[in-house]
Amino acid sequence: MATASESIKSPSVPGSRFLALWQNSVGKKAVMAVTGLVLFGFTLVHMAGNLKVFAGAEALDRYAELLRVSPPILWTARTVLLASLFLHVVAGVQLWLAKREARGTPYQDWRPTTSSVASRSMMVSGALLLLFVTGHLMDLTLGTQGVAAAGFEHGRVFANVVRSLGRGAVGVAYVVAVVALGFHLWHGLWSVTQSLGLAHRGVSAAIRRVAILLAVVLAVGFSAVPIAVLFGIVS
């Protein structure tokens, strides 16, 4: 017969599992890896959509219209992306601050030997991307900023893109931002495999090459649009 003194195990609450994961650096790195993969998947789809600009106004506008056919699906995707972006940024900043605090006094004569330019510039490239995403959404999604705000036309994505990126400063800023994206992905994709325990000596070199290739493909794919607009190839 069971006694009253027997302990009763309380059910595990999903929120408490996440908090337990979040409270240590390994957990934060895992969260960064998963959210990074979500954001990477979005960038691939977004790049493919952007390249429809080369098929003309009708093709790009039709593609944008298809994305809005089902508002519940659209807003679910947006919510997942925003949550992923928020968690990715917060985890990244907290890990960076913890690393700085653990290091203590900065090195007087520090020269990198094994780290890449991409790994050393992750915070800089991440900050640039965050600023770019904010401005990009206000400019081409909400139509509340810049010259596009004055002539923003809902549903006419091609016209809005040409109008916005045709401004020299905006087009150049877009290219700079996607170069930063390339550097961020170069190290980020490699880090994902480490954080999720997928990298080992036998495949690490191949994973690094694939990460660099994907970073270059995305940077070139995204920058092709503003360059084409600036040089009058797309107008």
C-alpha positions as CSV (number, residue, x, y, z in Angstrom):
1,M,0.0,0.0,0.0
2,A,1.4,3.4,-1.0
3,T,2.3,5.7,1.9
4,A,1.5,9.4,2.0
5,S,5.1,10.2,2.2
6,E,5.7,9.0,-1.4
7,S,6.9,11.8,-3.6
8,I,4.7,12.8,-6.5
9,K,6.5,13.8,-9.6
10,S,5.1,16.9,-11.2
11,P,4.8,16.8,-15.0
12,S,7.5,18.5,-17.0
13,V,6.3,21.8,-18.3
14,P,7.6,22.7,-21.8
15,G,8.3,26.3,-20.8
16,S,10.5,25.1,-17.9
17,R,12.5,22.9,-20.2
18,F,13.2,25.8,-22.5
19,L,14.2,28.0,-19.5
20,A,16.6,25.3,-18.3
21,L,18.1,25.1,-21.8
22,W,18.4,28.9,-22.0
23,Q,20.2,29.3,-18.7
24,N,23.5,27.8,-19.9
25,S,25.8,28.6,-22.7
26,V,25.4,25.2,-24.4
27,G,21.6,25.6,-24.5
28,K,21.9,29.1,-25.9
29,K,24.2,27.9,-28.6
30,A,21.7,25.2,-29.5
31,V,18.9,27.8,-29.6
32,M,21.1,29.9,-31.9
33,A,21.7,26.9,-34.1
34,V,18.1,26.0,-34.5
35,T,16.9,29.6,-35.0
36,G,19.8,30.2,-37.4
37,L,18.7,27.3,-39.5
38,V,15.1,28.7,-39.6
39,L,16.4,32.1,-40.7
40,F,18.8,30.5,-43.3
41,G,15.9,28.6,-44.8
42,F,14.0,31.8,-45.1
43,T,16.9,33.6,-46.8
44,L,17.1,30.8,-49.4
45,V,13.4,31.1,-50.2
46,H,13.6,34.9,-50.2
47,M,16.5,34.9,-52.5
48,A,14.7,32.7,-55.0
49,G,11.7,35.0,-54.8
50,N,13.9,38.1,-55.3
51,L,15.4,36.6,-58.5
52,K,12.0,36.6,-60.1
53,V,12.7,40.3,-60.7
54,F,14.7,39.2,-63.8
55,A,11.5,37.6,-65.2
56,G,9.7,40.9,-65.2
57,A,7.1,42.8,-63.3
58,E,4.3,40.4,-63.9
59,A,6.2,37.4,-62.6
60,L,7.4,39.2,-59.4
61,D,4.1,40.8,-58.6
62,R,2.3,37.4,-59.1
63,Y,4.7,35.7,-56.8
64,A,4.2,38.3,-54.1
65,E,0.4,38.0,-54.5
66,L,0.6,34.2,-54.1
67,L,2.4,34.7,-50.7
68,R,-0.7,36.6,-49.4
69,V,-3.3,34.0,-50.6
70,S,-3.6,32.5,-47.1
71,P,-3.2,35.2,-44.3
72,P,-3.2,32.6,-41.5
73,I,-0.2,30.8,-43.1
74,L,1.5,34.1,-43.9
75,W,1.2,35.4,-40.3
76,T,2.2,32.1,-38.8
77,A,5.4,32.2,-40.9
78,R,6.0,35.8,-39.9
79,T,5.6,35.0,-36.2
80,V,8.0,32.1,-36.4
81,L,10.5,34.2,-38.2
82,L,10.2,37.1,-35.8
83,A,10.5,34.8,-32.8
84,S,13.5,33.1,-34.4
85,L,15.2,36.4,-35.1
86,F,14.5,37.7,-31.5
87,L,15.9,34.5,-29.9
88,H,18.9,34.4,-32.2
89,V,19.8,38.0,-31.5
90,V,19.3,37.8,-27.7
91,A,21.2,34.5,-27.4
92,G,24.1,35.9,-29.6
93,V,24.4,39.1,-27.6
94,Q,24.3,37.2,-24.2
95,L,26.9,34.7,-25.4
96,W,29.2,37.5,-26.6
97,L,28.9,39.4,-23.4
98,A,29.6,36.3,-21.3
99,K,32.7,35.6,-23.5
100,R,34.0,39.1,-22.9
101,E,33.4,38.9,-19.2
102,A,35.2,35.5,-19.0
103,R,38.2,36.9,-20.9
104,G,38.7,39.7,-18.4
105,T,41.4,42.1,-19.3
106,P,41.7,42.4,-23.1
107,Y,44.9,41.1,-24.7
108,Q,47.5,43.8,-25.3
109,D,49.0,42.2,-28.4
110,W,46.5,39.8,-29.8
111,R,47.0,38.3,-33.3
112,P,44.4,35.8,-34.7
113,T,46.0,32.6,-35.9
114,T,43.2,30.1,-36.5
115,S,40.0,32.2,-36.5
116,S,38.6,33.4,-39.8
117,V,37.6,37.0,-40.6
118,A,33.9,35.8,-40.6
119,S,34.2,34.4,-37.0
120,R,35.8,37.6,-35.7
121,S,33.2,39.8,-37.3
122,M,30.1,38.0,-36.3
123,M,28.8,40.7,-34.0
124,V,29.6,43.5,-36.6
125,S,27.9,41.6,-39.4
126,G,25.0,40.7,-37.2
127,A,24.4,44.3,-36.2
128,L,24.6,45.4,-39.8
129,L,22.1,42.8,-40.8
130,L,19.7,43.8,-38.0
131,L,19.8,47.4,-39.1
132,F,19.3,46.4,-42.7
133,V,16.4,44.1,-42.1
134,T,14.6,46.9,-40.1
135,G,15.1,49.5,-42.8
136,H,14.3,47.0,-45.6
137,L,11.0,46.1,-44.0
138,M,10.0,49.7,-43.4
139,D,11.0,50.5,-47.0
140,L,9.7,47.7,-49.2
141,T,7.2,45.8,-46.9
142,L,5.5,48.7,-45.0
143,G,6.3,51.5,-47.3
144,T,6.9,53.9,-44.4
145,Q,10.4,55.1,-45.1
146,G,12.5,56.8,-47.8
147,V,11.5,57.7,-51.4
148,A,9.5,54.5,-51.6
149,A,7.2,55.9,-48.9
150,A,6.1,58.8,-51.2
151,G,5.3,56.5,-54.1
152,F,4.8,53.2,-52.5
153,E,2.2,51.1,-54.3
154,H,0.7,48.1,-52.5
155,G,0.9,44.9,-54.6
156,R,3.3,46.5,-57.2
157,V,6.4,44.9,-55.8
158,F,8.5,45.2,-59.0
159,A,7.9,49.0,-59.2
160,N,8.7,49.4,-55.5
161,V,11.9,47.4,-55.8
162,V,13.1,49.4,-58.8
163,R,12.1,52.7,-57.2
164,S,13.9,51.9,-53.9
165,L,17.0,50.2,-55.1
166,G,17.4,52.7,-58.0
167,R,18.5,55.2,-55.4
168,G,22.3,55.0,-55.4
169,A,22.8,55.0,-51.7
170,V,20.1,52.4,-51.0
171,G,21.4,50.1,-53.7
172,V,25.0,50.3,-52.4
173,A,23.8,49.8,-48.8
174,Y,21.8,46.7,-50.0
175,V,25.0,45.2,-51.5
176,V,27.0,46.0,-48.4
177,A,24.4,44.3,-46.3
178,V,24.3,41.1,-48.3
179,V,28.1,40.9,-48.2
180,A,27.8,41.1,-44.4
181,L,25.2,38.3,-44.7
182,G,27.7,36.2,-46.6
183,F,30.3,36.6,-43.9
184,H,27.7,35.9,-41.2
185,L,26.6,32.7,-42.9
186,W,30.1,31.6,-43.6
187,H,30.8,31.2,-39.9
188,G,27.2,30.7,-38.8
189,L,26.5,27.6,-40.9
190,W,29.8,26.1,-39.7
191,S,28.9,26.9,-36.1
192,V,25.5,25.2,-36.4
193,T,27.0,21.9,-37.1
194,Q,29.3,22.2,-34.1
195,S,26.5,23.4,-31.7
196,L,24.3,20.4,-32.8
197,G,27.1,17.9,-32.5
198,L,27.2,17.1,-36.3
199,A,30.8,18.1,-37.0
200,H,33.7,15.8,-36.5
201,R,37.2,15.5,-37.9
202,G,36.2,13.3,-40.8
203,V,33.7,15.8,-42.3
204,S,34.6,19.2,-40.8
205,A,36.6,20.3,-43.8
206,A,33.8,19.4,-46.2
207,I,31.3,21.2,-44.0
208,R,33.4,24.3,-44.0
209,R,33.6,24.3,-47.8
210,V,29.9,23.8,-48.1
211,A,29.3,26.7,-45.7
212,I,31.5,29.0,-47.7
213,L,29.8,27.9,-50.9
214,L,26.3,28.6,-49.6
215,A,27.4,31.9,-48.2
216,V,28.8,33.0,-51.5
217,V,25.7,31.8,-53.4
218,L,23.4,33.8,-51.2
219,A,25.5,36.9,-51.2
220,V,25.8,36.9,-55.0
221,G,22.1,36.0,-55.5
222,F,20.9,38.8,-53.3
223,S,23.4,41.4,-54.6
224,A,22.4,40.6,-58.2
225,V,19.1,42.5,-57.8
226,P,20.4,45.9,-56.7
227,I,23.3,45.7,-59.1
228,A,20.9,45.0,-62.0
229,V,18.7,47.9,-61.0
230,L,21.6,50.3,-60.5
231,F,23.0,49.5,-63.9
232,G,19.7,49.7,-65.7
233,I,19.5,46.0,-66.5
234,V,16.2,45.8,-64.6
235,S,14.0,48.9,-64.8
